[in-house]
Amino acid sequence: MTPAAVGGTLRAMKFAVVALALCAVVACKKAESTKKNTAAPVTAGTVAPDGTRAIPVAVKKVGYEPDAITAKPGEKLKLVFTRIEDTECGAQVKVDGGKAVDLPMNQPVEISVTAPASGKLTFVCGMDMMQGAIIVGS
Ligand SMILES: [Cu+2]
């Protein structure tokens, strides 16, 4: 191969790498854009004898499912987060501005919280990117 041919091959390889990287970015955007907002009604989950309602929340690459949980004013809730997809973003969760709690893969982590009298209370990932909320009223 002549030096010019080698240079051309290198350029072609560089182009292929850039094209691949672009594809990855586009694929990522696509996954985000297909995220559907999921809502859990006030009847979701299971209620313990003491009235605390446990609600499972799946942590996925696209976000929390459900990402909107309807609750009664002052209702005692137990959010059971399970990170089921290997996303760094979802590796921690902060509920109601509290401290970041680690979410190991496929291990349910329970966080107790009391719904506000009105309005909403949010839960976010460790970087404040993924968001979900407990909503009182409609
Ligand atoms: Cu994040």
Boltz pocket constraint, residues with backbone or C-beta under 6 A from the ligand:
constraints:
  - pocket:
      binder: B
      contacts: [[A, 88], [A, 89], [A, 90], [A, 125], [A, 126], [A, 127], [A, 128], [A, 129], [A, 130]]
      max_distance: 6.0
